[in-house]
């Protein structure tokens, strides 16, 4: 092992270790947000609570994959060049869990857009880049686990990895942009309502920007240094960043309600199909979006 240059050790193993550190720190923040969510919103529907728990469990699988890979190379295989020449199966586990985590974030945002806009056609179109990114992620998982098992073969994955990162970034950007456009249509002349819309737009931009930036950074790192593990510094945190933004959006509802100065039991109007987005009476629909209580909207949509 002493024959390996110090620069190579940093690029291959140091970056992997740093990636697991960042992942662990984000895990602590994620668990804090999860505890806050269950403490402050005990009346949320069972499906959204189960969805959040599932997202966190997927991130735990990601944590297992990232830490397992680091342990394999830095402990079990340290000094054994044969082990280090083979890609750890933990990396494939992480790739698969990351793809699942990313599409769960996309599905959450698309569902919110559908509940807010009731536009099924656009919602279905938004599913196209999300599902494409997921399929590409599964292909990358297969290639890492089965076809390209040696570190020297990583460049052969470049087209698929590139497509996955780029499509993931496109899905993040498009979904966030469409959501922000819909929210912009609901801006009102009432200061409090308009302030809440701007707050939701900011949160939506954050939901799309965080995973998108990490995906693009991963793409650039893999493109220019496919044989190093610099890419893992960003890749190991994509799914967790998405889950954190979802939890932040959910936990921000209390402050959003306070900003709008609305009572806790505010509900959606009986006939939400008749509201006009540019009128001041769009306030209840905006409040429903902030409350995540728009399950009623979903029920009405499915009944149509």
C-alpha positions in Angstrom: 0.0 0.0 0.0 2.9 2.3 0.6 3.6 2.1 -3.2 0.4 4.1 -3.9 1.1 7.9 -4.1 -0.3 10.0 -1.3 -2.3 12.0 -3.9 -4.0 8.7 -5.1 -4.8 7.7 -1.5 -6.6 11.1 -1.0 -8.5 10.9 -4.3 -9.7 7.3 -3.8 -10.1 6.8 0.0 -9.9 10.3 1.6 -12.8 11.5 -0.5 -14.9 8.4 0.4 -14.3 9.0 4.1 -15.2 12.7 3.8 -18.4 11.7 2.0 -19.4 9.4 4.8 -18.8 12.2 7.3 -21.1 14.6 5.5 -23.7 11.8 5.1 -23.6 11.2 8.9 -24.0 14.9 9.7 -26.9 15.2 7.4 -28.4 12.1 9.0 -28.4 13.8 12.3 -30.1 16.8 10.9 -32.7 14.5 9.1 -33.5 12.7 12.3 -34.0 16.0 14.1 -36.4 17.1 11.4 -38.2 13.8 11.6 -38.7 14.0 15.4 -40.0 17.6 15.0 -42.4 16.5 12.3 -44.0 13.8 14.4 -44.1 16.1 17.5 -45.7 19.1 15.8 -48.0 17.4 13.2 -49.6 14.4 14.9 -52.8 14.8 13.0 -51.3 14.4 9.5 -52.9 11.6 7.4 -51.4 8.1 7.9 -50.3 8.0 4.3 -48.1 11.1 4.5 -46.6 9.9 7.8 -45.9 6.5 6.3 -44.4 8.1 3.3 -42.0 10.2 5.4 -40.9 7.2 7.4 -40.3 5.2 4.2 -38.1 8.0 2.8 -36.0 8.0 6.0 -35.7 4.2 5.9 -34.5 4.5 2.3 -31.9 7.0 3.4 -30.9 4.5 6.1 -30.2 2.0 3.4 -28.2 4.7 1.6 -26.2 5.1 4.9 -25.6 1.4 5.0 -24.3 1.4 1.5 -22.0 4.4 1.9 -20.6 3.3 5.3 -20.3 -0.3 4.1 -18.3 0.7 1.1 -16.0 2.8 3.3 -15.5 0.0 5.8 -14.8 -2.5 3.0 -12.0 -0.4 1.5 -10.6 1.2 4.6 -10.7 -1.7 7.1 -11.4 -5.1 5.5 -9.5 -4.6 2.3 -6.8 -2.2 3.5 -3.5 -3.3 2.0 -5.2 -5.9 -0.2 -5.0 -4.6 -3.8 -7.2 -7.4 -5.1 -10.1 -6.3 -2.9 -9.5 -2.7 -3.8 -9.6 -3.4 -7.5 -13.2 -4.7 -7.1 -16.1 -2.4 -6.7 -17.8 -3.0 -3.4 -21.4 -4.4 -3.6 -22.3 -1.7 -1.1 -21.8 0.9 -3.8 -24.5 -0.9 -5.8 -26.8 -0.9 -2.8 -26.3 2.8 -2.4 -27.0 3.4 -6.1 -30.3 1.5 -5.9 -31.4 3.2 -2.7 -30.5 6.6 -4.0 -32.6 6.1 -7.2 -35.6 5.1 -5.0 -35.0 8.1 -2.7 -34.8 10.5 -5.6 -38.1 9.3 -7.2 -39.8 9.5 -3.9 -38.9 13.1 -3.6 -40.1 13.7 -7.2 -43.4 11.9 -6.5 -44.0 14.0 -3.4 -43.5 17.2 -5.3 -45.6 16.0 -8.2 -48.4 15.0 -5.8 -48.4 18.5 -4.3 -48.6 20.1 -7.7 -51.5 17.9 -8.7 -53.3 18.7 -5.4 -52.8 22.4 -6.0 -53.4 22.7 -9.7 -55.7 19.6 -10.4 -53.9 19.4 -13.8 -53.5 15.7 -14.5 -51.9 16.1 -17.9 -49.1 18.2 -16.7 -48.7 16.0 -13.7 -48.3 12.9 -15.9 -45.8 14.8 -18.1 -43.8 15.6 -14.9 -43.7 11.8 -14.2 -41.7 11.3 -17.5 -38.4 12.8 -16.4 -38.8 11.4 -12.9 -39.4 7.9 -14.1 -36.6 8.2 -16.7 -34.2 9.2 -13.9 -35.3 6.3 -11.8 -34.9 3.7 -14.6 -31.4 5.1 -15.4 -30.5 4.8 -11.7 -31.6 1.2 -11.7 -29.4 0.6 -14.8 -26.4 2.1 -13.1 -27.1 -0.1 -10.1 -27.2 -3.2 -12.3 -23.9 -2.2 -14.1 -22.2 -1.6 -10.7 -23.4 -4.8 -9.2 -23.1 -7.2 -12.1 -21.4 -6.0 -15.3 -18.6 -3.6 -14.3 -17.2 -5.0 -11.1 -13.6 -3.7 -11.4 -12.5 -0.2 -10.6 -10.7 0.0 -13.9 -14.0 -0.5 -15.7 -15.8 2.5 -14.2 -15.3 4.6 -17.3 -17.5 2.2 -19.2 -20.4 3.3 -16.9 -19.8 7.0 -17.8 -22.7 7.3 -20.4 -25.3 5.8 -18.0 -24.1 7.6 -15.0 -24.0 10.9 -16.9 -27.5 10.3 -18.2 -28.7 9.5 -14.7 -27.3 12.6 -13.1 -28.4 14.9 -15.9 -31.9 13.5 -16.0 -32.2 13.7 -12.3 -31.2 17.4 -12.4 -33.7 18.0 -15.2 -36.5 16.4 -13.3 -35.7 18.4 -10.2 -35.6 21.7 -12.2 -38.7 21.1 -14.3 -40.9 19.9 -11.3 -39.8 22.9 -9.2 -40.3 25.3 -12.1 -43.8 24.1 -12.8 -44.7 24.2 -9.1 -43.4 27.8 -8.8 -45.3 28.8 -11.9 -48.5 27.5 -10.4 -47.8 29.2 -7.0 -47.1 32.5 -8.9 -50.6 32.3 -10.4 -52.0 32.3 -6.9 -50.3 35.5 -5.8 -52.8 37.9 -4.2 -53.1 41.6 -3.5 -53.5 40.6 0.2 -50.1 41.1 1.8 -50.3 38.0 4.1 -51.5 35.7 1.3 -48.9 37.0 -1.1 -46.2 36.6 1.6 -47.2 33.0 2.1 -47.1 32.3 -1.7 -43.6 33.7 -1.8 -42.6 31.5 1.1 -44.0 28.4 -0.6 -42.2 29.4 -3.8 -38.9 29.7 -1.9 -39.4 26.3 -0.3 -40.2 24.8 -3.7 -37.1 26.3 -5.2 -35.1 24.8 -2.3 -36.6 21.4 -2.9 -35.5 21.4 -6.5 -32.2 23.2 -6.1 -30.5 21.1 -3.4 -30.7 17.7 -5.1 -30.2 19.4 -8.5 -26.9 21.0 -7.5 -25.6 17.8 -6.0 -26.6 15.8 -9.1 -24.8 18.3 -11.4 -21.7 18.3 -9.1 -21.7 14.5 -9.2 -21.9 14.6 -13.0 -19.0 17.0 -13.3 -16.9 15.1 -10.8 -17.5 11.8 -12.5 -17.0 13.2 -16.0 -13.5 14.6 -15.2 -12.3 12.1 -12.6 -14.1 8.7 -13.2 -11.3 6.7 -11.5 -11.4 8.7 -8.3 -14.0 8.8 -5.6 -14.5 12.6 -5.6 -17.9 12.0 -7.1 -19.0 10.3 -3.8 -18.6 13.5 -1.8 -21.7 14.7 -3.7 -23.4 11.4 -4.7 -23.6 10.1 -1.1 -25.8 13.1 -0.1 -28.2 13.5 -3.0 -31.0 11.4 -1.6 -30.6 12.7 1.9 -30.7 16.3 0.6 -34.0 15.6 -1.1 -35.5 14.0 2.1 -34.4 17.0 4.1 -36.1 19.4 1.8 -39.3 17.4 2.0 -39.1 17.4 5.8 -38.4 21.1 5.9 -41.4 21.8 3.7 -43.6 19.8 6.0 -42.2 21.3 9.2 -42.4 24.9 7.8 -46.2 24.7 7.8 -46.6 26.0 11.4 -44.7 29.2 10.6 -46.7 29.5 7.4 -49.9 29.3 9.3 -48.7 31.9 11.7 -47.7 34.1 8.8 -51.2 33.9 7.4 -52.7 34.3 10.8 -55.2 31.4 10.2 -56.8 29.1 12.8 -55.4 25.6 13.1 -58.7 24.0 11.9 -59.0 25.9 8.6 -60.2 23.6 5.9 -60.6 23.7 2.1 -63.8 25.3 0.8 -66.6 22.9 0.0 -66.3 23.6 -3.7 -62.6 24.2 -4.5 -63.1 23.7 -8.2 -64.7 27.1 -8.5 -61.9 29.2 -7.1 -60.1 31.7 -9.3 -56.3 31.8 -8.8 -55.9 35.5 -9.3 -58.6 36.4 -6.8 -58.1 37.1 -3.1 -60.3 34.1 -2.2 -57.6 31.8 -3.3 -56.4 32.1 0.3 -58.0 28.9 1.5 -56.4 26.9 -1.3 -53.0 28.3 -0.4 -53.6 27.6 3.2 -54.5 24.0 2.3 -51.2 23.7 0.5 -49.4 25.0 3.5 -51.2 22.7 5.8 -50.7 19.6 3.7 -54.5 19.1 4.3 -55.3 19.0 0.6 -56.1 15.3 0.8 -59.7 16.6 0.3 -58.6 18.0 -3.0 -57.2 14.7 -4.0 -60.5 12.9 -3.1 -62.5 15.3 -5.2 -60.1 15.0 -8.1 -60.4 11.2 -8.0 -64.1 11.4 -7.8 -64.3 13.4 -11.0 
